[in-house]
């Protein structure tokens, strides 16, 4: 059955230009951009105190354009970072640079009217399909009671992982119970689920079975690289001849930055010139040790930079010309940076965890996240242009079968049509 689509834009409105800062947000932006222009879109939705406010399709398109404007390739911050990688800039503190974005006041002025907007007399059409990608506000079950009053509708939620239930030590204090309320809401109302990997789908099936609930359809579709949406040329001959590595993730304990920074400390103290390391990501939680080491360790200061908010063209160029992407995470639900790097033909050195084995198609170098010496040896090998290990990794990356957005949404829509 072909159902009209209601797209939940609460996350986009609530976070504004920060909505695409992390993987979940970038995927939400990609979905919103696709369905905002889709002929089946009936309306967007944003939660208010008395239920969802509805947005006309044209308003949803404007929201997507405001949240993720067309990226330009002329950022001063990017020019400074590129200059540092090429050795043309003086050393300075590793405290993060941040590409320019809207001020807090302009974000507030943009967000407030949208929180109140309601394109009346638009109503939720009969037999429509409600699509929620970012799970925003699902910890407040009262906001979703209206779904129980609409048996004609089908609700589809995207579940990225269940890590806060399985590894609560890697999340903010109190986040586990909040996340459990979120999953309770989703499983209470969902007629179907979307996810990114078979590892997560199997975990979801165990969770549903443990609750004694009826099985619901789960569709697995690995998301493509969000960096493929820019047409900017990725090749940069000068950067390609510079030795540097990239770690793309929020600064938080689960991502294992501290191990990598200690590896860099050892490399910097060695006899051979140390490569450079670029950390790209916002500041998460319980990362005081990471930030202290970045700001206070004089040994690594000449070799490590931390930046956030890089536009897609800059991030694409940074990844495409790196020696390798590094992802030493303890646990992940997907790992979009791995797909982004391999899609560009950039080697990836990643943790040996099941989800990375699945999404990297065995075309990465897999190491234990607690094997610091192994990571040090691998980085040293990848710092040599003619290293057999590096050449093998380049061939593996170039044979990666990158998913693409056209096929991705074709399969997503075929699944939605089956509901």
C-alpha positions in Angstrom: 0.0 0.0 0.0 1.3 3.5 -0.9 0.7 5.6 2.1 1.2 9.4 2.5 4.2 10.2 4.6 4.4 12.3 7.8 8.0 13.2 8.6 9.0 14.0 12.1 11.1 17.2 12.0 11.4 17.7 15.8 15.1 16.9 15.9 15.9 19.3 13.1 13.9 22.2 14.7 15.2 21.5 18.2 18.9 21.5 17.2 18.9 23.8 14.3 22.3 24.0 12.5 23.8 21.6 15.1 21.4 18.8 13.9 24.0 17.4 11.5 26.9 17.4 13.9 26.8 13.7 14.7 26.0 10.6 12.7 22.3 10.3 13.8 21.8 13.9 12.9 23.5 13.6 9.5 21.2 10.7 8.7 18.1 12.6 9.8 19.1 15.5 7.5 19.6 13.0 4.6 16.1 11.5 5.2 14.5 14.9 5.6 16.1 16.2 2.4 14.9 13.2 0.5 11.3 13.1 1.7 10.9 16.9 1.8 11.0 16.8 -2.0 9.0 13.5 -2.3 5.5 13.5 -3.9 4.2 11.3 -1.1 5.0 13.8 1.7 1.8 14.9 3.3 3.4 17.1 5.9 6.2 17.5 8.5 5.5 17.2 12.2 7.0 18.9 15.3 6.0 18.1 18.8 4.1 20.7 20.9 2.5 20.6 24.3 -0.9 19.4 22.9 0.4 17.1 20.2 2.3 17.5 16.9 2.3 20.7 15.0 2.1 20.1 11.3 4.3 21.7 8.6 3.4 22.0 5.0 5.9 20.3 2.6 7.3 23.7 1.5 8.0 24.6 5.1 9.8 21.3 5.7 12.0 22.0 2.6 12.9 25.4 4.0 13.8 23.9 7.4 16.1 21.4 5.7 17.7 24.2 3.7 18.3 26.3 6.8 19.7 23.4 8.9 22.0 22.1 6.1 22.7 25.0 3.7 24.9 24.4 0.7 28.4 24.1 1.9 31.1 26.5 0.6 34.7 25.6 0.1 36.2 28.8 1.4 36.3 28.5 5.1 39.1 30.4 6.9 39.2 27.7 9.6 39.7 25.1 6.8 42.5 27.1 5.3 44.2 27.4 8.7 43.9 23.6 9.3 45.2 22.8 5.9 48.1 25.2 6.3 49.0 23.5 9.6 48.9 20.1 7.9 51.3 21.4 5.3 53.6 22.9 7.9 52.9 26.5 7.0 51.3 27.4 10.3 52.9 27.8 13.7 52.2 25.4 16.5 49.5 26.4 19.0 47.2 24.9 21.5 45.2 21.9 20.5 42.0 23.5 21.8 39.4 23.1 19.0 38.9 25.4 16.2 35.3 25.7 15.1 34.0 26.6 11.7 31.7 29.5 11.7 28.0 28.9 12.4 24.9 30.9 13.4 25.1 32.6 16.8 23.1 31.4 19.7 20.7 34.4 19.3 20.1 33.8 15.7 19.5 30.1 16.4 16.9 31.1 19.0 15.2 33.5 16.7 15.1 30.8 14.0 13.8 28.1 16.3 11.1 29.8 18.3 8.7 30.6 15.5 9.0 27.0 14.3 8.2 25.6 17.7 4.9 27.5 17.5 4.1 27.1 13.8 1.2 25.0 12.8 0.1 25.0 9.2 -3.6 24.8 9.9 -6.0 23.6 8.7 -3.6 20.8 7.5 -4.5 17.5 9.2 -2.8 14.1 9.4 -4.2 12.2 6.4 -5.9 8.9 6.8 -3.8 5.7 6.5 -0.6 7.7 6.5 2.9 6.6 7.5 4.7 8.4 10.4 8.4 8.4 10.0 10.7 9.2 12.9 14.5 9.0 12.3 16.2 10.7 15.2 14.1 9.5 18.2 13.9 13.0 19.5 11.6 13.4 22.5 10.7 9.7 22.6 11.6 9.7 26.3 8.4 11.6 26.8 5.7 9.0 26.1 2.8 11.4 26.5 3.9 13.2 23.3 3.2 10.0 21.4 -0.2 8.9 22.8 -1.8 10.4 19.7 -0.4 7.4 17.7 -2.5 5.1 19.8 -5.6 7.0 18.8 -4.8 6.6 15.1 -4.9 2.9 14.3 -5.2 3.7 10.6 -1.6 5.0 10.6 1.7 3.1 10.5 4.6 4.3 12.7 8.1 3.6 11.6 11.1 4.4 13.8 14.8 4.3 13.1 16.8 2.6 15.9 20.5 3.2 15.6 21.6 1.0 18.4 20.9 -0.2 22.0 24.3 0.7 23.4 23.0 2.8 26.3 21.3 -0.4 27.6 24.2 -2.7 27.0 27.1 -0.4 27.8 25.8 2.3 30.2 29.3 3.1 31.4 30.0 4.8 28.2 27.1 7.3 28.5 26.1 10.2 30.7 25.0 9.4 34.2 21.2 8.8 34.1 21.1 8.4 30.3 20.4 4.6 30.5 16.9 5.0 32.2 16.1 7.9 29.8 17.1 5.7 26.8 15.0 2.9 28.1 12.0 5.1 28.2 12.8 6.1 24.6 12.9 2.4 23.5 9.7 1.7 25.5 7.9 4.4 23.5 9.3 3.2 20.2 8.4 -0.5 20.7 5.0 0.4 22.1 4.0 2.3 18.9 6.2 1.0 16.1 4.7 -1.1 13.3 8.2 -1.4 11.8 11.8 -0.5 12.5 14.7 0.7 10.4 18.3 0.2 11.3 21.8 0.2 10.0 23.3 -3.2 10.5 22.4 -6.9 11.1 24.3 -6.6 14.4 21.8 -4.0 15.7 18.8 -5.9 14.1 19.7 -9.1 16.0 20.0 -7.1 19.2 16.6 -5.5 18.6 15.0 -8.9 18.0 16.4 -10.1 21.4 15.1 -7.0 23.1 11.6 -7.5 21.6 11.6 -11.2 22.5 12.7 -10.5 26.1 9.7 -8.2 26.5 7.4 -11.0 25.2 6.1 -8.7 22.5 5.0 -9.7 19.0 7.7 -9.6 16.3 7.7 -6.5 14.1 9.4 -6.1 10.7 13.0 -4.8 10.9 14.6 -3.5 7.8 18.4 -3.3 7.7 20.0 -0.9 5.2 23.6 0.4 5.6 23.6 4.2 5.1 25.9 5.6 2.4 28.5 8.3 3.0 27.0 11.7 3.7 30.1 13.2 2.1 29.0 12.0 -1.4 26.4 14.8 -1.4 29.1 17.4 -2.3 30.5 17.7 -5.7 33.7 19.3 -4.5 36.8 17.5 -5.8 38.4 15.5 -3.0 41.9 15.1 -4.4 44.5 17.6 -3.0 48.0 16.8 -4.2 49.7 18.8 -1.5 47.7 17.2 1.3 48.1 13.7 -0.3 51.9 14.1 0.2 51.5 15.1 3.9 51.5 12.4 6.6 48.4 12.7 8.8 45.6 10.6 10.2 42.0 11.5 11.1 39.7 10.4 13.9 36.1 11.5 13.2 33.8 11.3 16.3 32.5 13.1 19.3 34.9 13.3 22.2 33.6 10.8 24.7 35.0 7.7 26.5 33.4 5.2 24.1 35.4 6.5 21.2 38.8 5.7 22.9 40.5 9.0 22.1 42.7 8.7 25.2 44.4 5.5 24.0 45.2 7.1 20.7 46.6 10.3 22.3 48.9 8.1 24.3 50.0 6.4 21.1 50.8 9.8 19.7 52.7 10.8 22.8 54.9 7.7 22.2 55.3 8.5 18.5 56.3 12.1 19.3 58.9 10.9 21.7 60.4 8.4 19.2 63.3 8.8 16.8 61.3 9.0 13.7 59.2 12.1 12.8 55.6 11.7 14.1 52.7 12.1 11.7 49.9 14.6 12.5 46.5 13.7 13.9 43.3 15.6 13.3 40.4 15.0 15.7 37.1 16.1 14.2 34.1 16.2 16.5 32.2 18.1 19.1 32.8 17.8 22.8 30.7 15.0 24.4 30.7 14.0 28.1 33.2 12.7 30.7 36.1 13.7 28.5 38.0 15.8 30.9 41.1 13.6 30.7 41.1 13.8 26.9 40.7 17.6 26.8 43.4 18.0 29.5 45.8 16.0 27.5 45.1 18.0 24.4 45.6 21.3 26.2 48.4 20.4 28.6 50.6 17.8 27.0 53.4 19.7 25.3 54.8 16.5 23.7 51.8 16.1 21.4 50.9 19.7 20.9 52.9 20.1 17.6 51.2 17.0 16.2 47.5 17.0 17.2 44.7 19.4 16.3 41.1 19.2 17.4 38.4 20.9 15.2 34.7 20.7 14.9 32.0 21.9 12.6 33.9 21.2 9.4 31.7 21.6 6.3 31.2 18.6 4.1 33.6 19.7 1.3 36.4 20.3 3.9 35.7 17.0 5.6 35.6 15.1 2.3 39.0 16.6 1.3 40.5 15.9 4.7 39.5 12.3 4.7 40.3 11.6 1.1 44.0 12.6 1.4 44.7 11.2 4.9 47.0 8.2 5.4 44.1 6.5 7.1 41.0 7.0 9.2 41.3 5.8 12.8 38.3 4.4 14.7 39.4 2.7 18.0 35.9 2.7 19.4 35.0 0.2 22.2 31.4 -0.1 20.8 29.3 1.2 17.9 25.9 0.8 16.4 27.2 1.6 12.9 30.3 3.8 12.2 29.4 6.2 9.5 33.0 7.6 9.3 34.3 4.1 8.3 31.9 4.1 5.4 32.8 7.7 4.5 36.5 7.0 4.5 36.3 3.7 2.5 33.9 5.2 0.0 36.7 7.8 -0.7 39.3 5.0 -1.1 41.0 6.0 2.2 42.2 3.1 4.3 40.7 2.6 7.7 42.2 1.2 10.9 39.4 0.3 13.2 38.4 -1.7 16.3 37.8 -5.4 15.9 34.2 -5.3 16.8 31.4 -7.1 14.9 29.6 -4.1 13.5 32.9 -2.8 11.9 33.5 -6.2 10.4 30.1 -6.0 8.8 30.0 -2.5 7.5 33.7 -2.4 6.3 33.1 -5.6 4.3 36.4 -6.9 5.8 38.3 -4.2 3.9 39.8 -2.4 6.9 42.6 -3.2 9.3 41.1 -4.6 12.5 42.8 -4.2 15.9 41.7 -4.7 19.5 40.7 -1.3 21.1 43.0 -2.1 24.0 46.0 -3.0 22.0 47.9 0.2 22.2 51.2 -1.2 20.9 49.3 -2.8 17.9 47.9 0.6 17.0 51.3 2.2 17.3 52.8 -0.3 15.0 50.0 0.1 12.5 50.2 3.9 12.4 54.0 3.6 12.0 53.5 1.3 9.1 50.9 3.5 7.5 53.3 6.5 7.8 55.5 4.8 5.2 54.4 5.3 1.6 55.8 1.9 0.4 54.8 -0.1 3.5 53.2 -3.4 2.3 50.6 -3.1 5.0 49.6 0.3 3.8 49.6 -0.7 0.2 47.3 -3.6 1.0 45.0 -1.4 2.9 44.8 1.0 0.0 43.8 -1.8 -2.4 41.2 -3.0 0.1 39.7 0.4 0.4 39.5 0.9 -3.3 37.6 -2.4 -3.6 35.0 -1.3 -1.1 31.5 -1.6 -2.5 30.2 1.8 -1.4 26.4 2.0 -0.8 24.7 4.9 -2.7 21.8 7.1 -1.8 19.7 6.2 -4.9 19.7 2.5 -4.1 19.4 3.2 -0.4 16.2 5.1 -0.6 14.8 2.8 -3.3 15.1 -0.1 -0.8 13.8 2.0 2.1 10.7 3.0 0.1 10.1 -0.5 -1.1 10.1 -1.6 2.6 7.7 1.3 3.5 5.4 0.3 0.7 5.1 -3.2 2.2 3.6 -2.0 5.4 
